[in-house]
Amino acid sequence: MKSLILLSVGVVLGFAAAHLYNKTPEGQRLFGEIDGSVKSFRAAVVDGYKTREAELRHTTDPTTEG
């Protein structure tokens, strides 16, 4: 139980520190870069998922040849 409380306190303090850091120009730049990286990664995962789904649909569709 003690470790759960310490974890919760750490998470709250981390969010508070990130919020304060985000108010600075350096923090806004850093979080903007992180946001851009996450969006790029997400787009790559979605693209890969859709591509693989299309490949699987093509191989299981009895109306396609090949």
Secondary structure, DSSP 8 states (H G I E B T S, - for coil): -HHHHHHHHHHHHHHHHHHHHHTSHHHHHHHHHHHHHHHHHHHHHHHHHHHHHHHHHHHH-TTS--
